Amino acid sequence: MINQVEESIKSTEKAIRDKEQYLKLAHTRLDIRHKRPNIELVYDPAQKRLIEEIKEIECEIQKLQERYENITKLTILFFSSISGYMKYKKRKIVGRVQRKQVELIHHRKEKCQQ
């Protein structure tokens, strides 16, 4: 299970990095369109599509970041609950051992008194 969580985190991080590269490319293409020499700047279908593409990529990145945050929050909750459970079990075991030690001491005392 831990391996699956780690793999999910890594794949989400990679997906975010990949999308960020596409976003940079789309922004670069849009900037190049704005800096064309001797061409009137118009809002044509190509520019409209670039702007839509940027918005789509930004939405995808946001969803991936939310997924990443959810995975990390759930992982933290999972490990903190395991940690709490382990502390509980440790206290129970220590308590049993201590009771056993007291029983042995009493048992030895009783043998010595006989």
C-alpha positions as a Markdown table, in Angstrom:
| # | Residue | x | y | z |
|---|---|---|---|---|
| 1 | Met | 0.0 | 0.0 | 0.0 |
| 2 | Ile | 2.8 | 2.4 | 0.9 |
| 3 | Asn | 4.4 | 1.8 | -2.5 |
| 4 | Gln | 1.1 | 2.6 | -4.3 |
| 5 | Val | 0.8 | 5.8 | -2.4 |
| 6 | Glu | 4.4 | 6.8 | -3.2 |
| 7 | Glu | 3.8 | 5.9 | -6.9 |
| 8 | Ser | 0.6 | 7.9 | -6.9 |
| 9 | Ile | 2.4 | 10.9 | -5.5 |
| 10 | Lys | 5.3 | 10.6 | -8.0 |
| 11 | Ser | 3.0 | 10.2 | -11.0 |
| 12 | Thr | 0.9 | 13.2 | -9.9 |
| 13 | Glu | 4.1 | 15.3 | -9.4 |
| 14 | Lys | 5.2 | 14.3 | -12.9 |
| 15 | Ala | 1.9 | 15.1 | -14.4 |
| 16 | Ile | 2.0 | 18.5 | -12.9 |
| 17 | Arg | 5.5 | 19.1 | -14.2 |
| 18 | Asp | 4.5 | 17.9 | -17.7 |
| 19 | Lys | 1.4 | 20.2 | -17.8 |
| 20 | Glu | 3.5 | 23.1 | -16.6 |
| 21 | Gln | 5.8 | 22.6 | -19.6 |
| 22 | Tyr | 2.8 | 22.6 | -22.0 |
| 23 | Leu | 1.6 | 25.8 | -20.3 |
| 24 | Lys | 4.9 | 27.5 | -20.8 |
| 25 | Leu | 4.9 | 26.5 | -24.4 |
| 26 | Ala | 1.4 | 27.9 | -24.9 |
| 27 | His | 2.3 | 31.1 | -23.3 |
| 28 | Thr | 5.4 | 31.4 | -25.5 |
| 29 | Arg | 3.4 | 30.8 | -28.6 |
| 30 | Leu | 0.9 | 33.5 | -27.5 |
| 31 | Asp | 3.8 | 36.0 | -26.7 |
| 32 | Ile | 5.3 | 35.3 | -30.1 |
| 33 | Arg | 1.9 | 36.1 | -31.8 |
| 34 | His | 1.9 | 39.5 | -29.9 |
| 35 | Lys | 5.4 | 40.4 | -31.0 |
| 36 | Arg | 5.0 | 39.7 | -34.8 |
| 37 | Pro | 6.6 | 42.5 | -36.7 |
| 38 | Asn | 4.6 | 44.3 | -39.4 |
| 39 | Ile | 1.5 | 42.4 | -38.7 |
| 40 | Glu | -1.6 | 44.0 | -37.2 |
| 41 | Leu | -2.5 | 42.4 | -33.9 |
| 42 | Val | -5.9 | 40.9 | -34.2 |
| 43 | Tyr | -8.0 | 38.5 | -32.2 |
| 44 | Asp | -8.2 | 35.7 | -34.7 |
| 45 | Pro | -9.3 | 32.0 | -34.2 |
| 46 | Ala | -5.7 | 30.9 | -33.7 |
| 47 | Gln | -5.2 | 33.4 | -30.8 |
| 48 | Lys | -8.6 | 32.5 | -29.4 |
| 49 | Arg | -7.7 | 28.8 | -29.4 |
| 50 | Leu | -4.3 | 29.5 | -27.7 |
| 51 | Ile | -6.1 | 31.4 | -24.9 |
| 52 | Glu | -8.6 | 28.6 | -24.5 |
| 53 | Glu | -5.7 | 26.1 | -24.4 |
| 54 | Ile | -4.0 | 28.1 | -21.7 |
| 55 | Lys | -7.1 | 28.1 | -19.6 |
| 56 | Glu | -7.7 | 24.4 | -20.1 |
| 57 | Ile | -4.1 | 23.6 | -19.1 |
| 58 | Glu | -4.4 | 25.8 | -16.0 |
| 59 | Cys | -7.5 | 24.0 | -15.0 |
| 60 | Glu | -5.8 | 20.6 | -15.4 |
| 61 | Ile | -2.9 | 21.8 | -13.3 |
| 62 | Gln | -5.2 | 23.0 | -10.6 |
| 63 | Lys | -7.0 | 19.6 | -10.5 |
| 64 | Leu | -3.7 | 17.8 | -10.4 |
| 65 | Gln | -2.5 | 20.1 | -7.5 |
| 66 | Glu | -5.8 | 19.4 | -5.6 |
| 67 | Arg | -5.3 | 15.7 | -6.2 |
| 68 | Tyr | -1.7 | 16.0 | -4.9 |
| 69 | Glu | -2.9 | 17.9 | -1.8 |
| 70 | Asn | -5.6 | 15.3 | -1.1 |
| 71 | Ile | -3.2 | 12.4 | -1.5 |
| 72 | Thr | -0.7 | 14.0 | 0.9 |
| 73 | Lys | -3.3 | 14.9 | 3.4 |
| 74 | Leu | -4.7 | 11.3 | 3.4 |
| 75 | Thr | -1.2 | 9.9 | 3.7 |
| 76 | Ile | -0.5 | 12.1 | 6.7 |
| 77 | Leu | -3.8 | 11.1 | 8.3 |
| 78 | Phe | -3.1 | 7.4 | 7.6 |
| 79 | Phe | 0.3 | 7.5 | 9.1 |
| 80 | Ser | -0.7 | 9.5 | 12.1 |
| 81 | Ser | -3.5 | 7.0 | 12.8 |
| 82 | Ile | -1.1 | 4.1 | 12.4 |
| 83 | Ser | 1.3 | 6.0 | 14.8 |
| 84 | Gly | -1.5 | 6.5 | 17.3 |
| 85 | Tyr | -2.5 | 2.8 | 17.0 |
| 86 | Met | 1.1 | 1.7 | 17.5 |
| 87 | Lys | 1.4 | 3.9 | 20.6 |
| 88 | Tyr | -1.8 | 2.4 | 22.0 |
| 89 | Lys | -0.5 | -1.1 | 21.4 |
| 90 | Lys | 2.8 | -0.3 | 22.9 |
| 91 | Arg | 1.1 | 1.0 | 26.1 |
| 92 | Lys | -1.0 | -2.2 | 26.2 |
| 93 | Ile | 2.0 | -4.4 | 25.8 |
| 94 | Val | 4.1 | -2.5 | 28.4 |
| 95 | Gly | 1.1 | -2.7 | 30.8 |
| 96 | Arg | 0.9 | -6.4 | 30.3 |
| 97 | Val | 4.6 | -6.8 | 30.8 |
| 98 | Gln | 4.5 | -4.7 | 34.0 |
| 99 | Arg | 1.6 | -6.7 | 35.4 |
| 100 | Lys | 3.4 | -9.9 | 34.6 |
| 101 | Gln | 6.5 | -8.6 | 36.4 |
| 102 | Val | 4.4 | -7.7 | 39.5 |
| 103 | Glu | 2.8 | -11.1 | 39.4 |
| 104 | Leu | 6.2 | -12.8 | 39.2 |
| 105 | Ile | 7.5 | -10.7 | 42.1 |
| 106 | His | 4.5 | -11.5 | 44.2 |
| 107 | His | 4.7 | -15.2 | 43.3 |
| 108 | Arg | 8.4 | -15.3 | 44.3 |
| 109 | Lys | 7.6 | -13.5 | 47.6 |
| 110 | Glu | 4.9 | -16.1 | 48.3 |
| 111 | Lys | 7.3 | -18.9 | 47.6 |
| 112 | Cys | 9.9 | -17.4 | 49.9 |
| 113 | Gln | 7.4 | -17.0 | 52.7 |
| 114 | Gln | 6.4 | -20.7 | 52.6 |
